[in-house]
Every structure is written in C-alpha cells, then in structure tokens.
Amino acid sequence: MSGIEVPPSRDSADALAAVVALRRLADRLEDAAVENAMRDGWTWSDVAEALGITRQAVHKKHAKRLIADGVDLPRRR
C-alpha cells in the first residue's frame, strides 16, 4: 500500500464519507483557484501545467462555468 493510514473508525461508512467530503472540498478549491488564475490573466496552458493535466482537460472541466461567471477567457489566435 502507499503508506497512508486510515484512522480507525467504528464504521467504514464514516471513513468513506470523509473521502467524499474531501473530494468535494478539493473540487471547490480547484474551481476557485482556476477562476482566480484566469482572472489574473493565466492561459489554459499555464493552469494545466500547474495542475498537472492537459490544457484540453482543464478547458473541458472549467470553461463553461467560467463563462457563466463572466470571466474573460483568453482566445486562441
């Protein structure tokens, strides 16, 4: 295994619920960080590199929401 220990729990459901909560929090943090970066003038490539994913993946995940939020997105030339 990876060396990560799950704290003992009386119920595995508690541990799994904690994982779900952390994933949701991570998603919200990513959304906010990407939005801030794009408002600061970052490119899709800059954000993708920082997140360790492709430009296409970050665009697919975030573009629609950012447009709806009124963020001025960079255009390809």
N, C-alpha and C positions, 0 to 999 in steps of 0.2 A: 504494500500500500504506500501512499505518499507521505506517511509520517504525520498526517493530520489526525488528531484525535477528536472524536465527537464526545462532548461532555456526557456523562452518564445521565440517563433520563428514565423515568419510570415508564415512559411511553414513547415508542419510536415516532408516533404521530407528532409529538412535540418537537422532536429534532427535525423532522421533515417540514413542519410548518415554519420553523425558524429558517430553513434553507429557502423556502418560498418567499418569506418576508425579506430576506437579504437580497434575493434576485430582483424583487420589485424595487427595493431601495437602490440597488446598483443601476437598474434601468432608468430610474428618475434622475439619479446623479449624472448618468451619461447624457440624458436628454438636456439637462441644464448646462452641462459643460460644453456640449456641442453647440447649443444655441449661443452661449457666451462667446465661444471661439469664432463662430460665423459672424456674429455682430461685431467682433473685433477685427474682421477682415481676413480671417483664415480662409484658405481654399479647402475644397473637399479633399485634395491630396494631403494637405497639412494635417487635417483632422484624422484622416485614415491612417497616416503614418503614426500619429500619436496614440491611436487606439490599437494599432497592430492588425488592422484589417484592410481590405481593398477600398479604393475610392468608390467603386460601384456599390459595395455593401453599405458604406456609411450613407451614401446618397439615397439608396433604396429605403434604408431604415428611417432617415430623418427628414428628407426633403419635403414631403407632403405636410408634415407637422410644422416645419419652419415656415413654409409659405403661408399656411393658415395663421401662423402667429405674426405675420407681417415682417419677417426677417428678409432683408435684401440679400439675396444669394448671388454668388459670383456666376457669371455666364461664361461658357466656353467660347473661345474666339476662333 
